[in-house]
C-alpha cells in the first residue's frame, strides 16, 4: 500500500530563512510527484510536478527534488517570506493502478514564516 | 485559461438531506477527481471520472456518487447526509487519467451538516 508521510508536521521560521520540507513514500513505483500549497479554507495550488524520469524541478524560489529509489522528495524554499505561510502537501501517483486512486497525499507540513 | 470552478462554495444541510456539488474542469481536461478533506482524515480520494466513465473509486459508502457529462463537467451527490459528512469537498482536473498528469484543484465546496 502506498503511504506518504511528511516531516515536520509543523515548522515556524523567521523571515528570510531557507528551509526544507520532506516527503517520503513507501512504493517507489510512481508516475509523478507533485507539491501543493494550501491556504486555510482554500483549495490546493499546484507548485511543482516532478515526473518519475526527472530528479528536480525549479520555480522561482522553490526547488523540488525526487529520489525514487529511496522514496523521498524535498521541497526547498529560499529566502522565505510571510506570504509563504501555508500548508504544503506532497502527493504521488502510483504506477500500480490497483491502488485505485490517482494520487496519494501526505498529511502536509504547516509552515509559518514570521516577520 | 480559466481554472477549476466549484459550486456552491458554501452550503449548510441537515441530517438526512441530500446534496449535489458541481465542478467545471479546466478546458481540455477530461479527468475530474473528487476528494474529501477533514481535519482528522486529511485528503481522501472519492472517485475519478474520465470521458464520462468512473475509473476509480475510493473507500466511501454508496451514499457518495458522481457523474461526468460530455463537456467534462462533473457532479457529485451525497444522499442521506450524516454529521460526519461535514467537510471541504475538492475537485481536481487533469489532462490525463490515473495520475499521469498534473492535478489542478478548485477552491472547494464547504459542506456543513447540522
Interface residues (C-beta under 8 A of the other chain):
Chain A: X31 X32 X34 X36 X41 X42 X43 X44 X45 X46 X49 X89 X91 X92 X93 X94 X97 X100 X101 X102 X103 X104 X105 X107 X108
Chain B: X4 X6 X31 X33 X42 X43 X45 X48 X56 X57 X58 X88 X90 X92 X94 X97 X98 X99 X100 X101 X102 X103 X104 X105 X106 X107 X108 X110
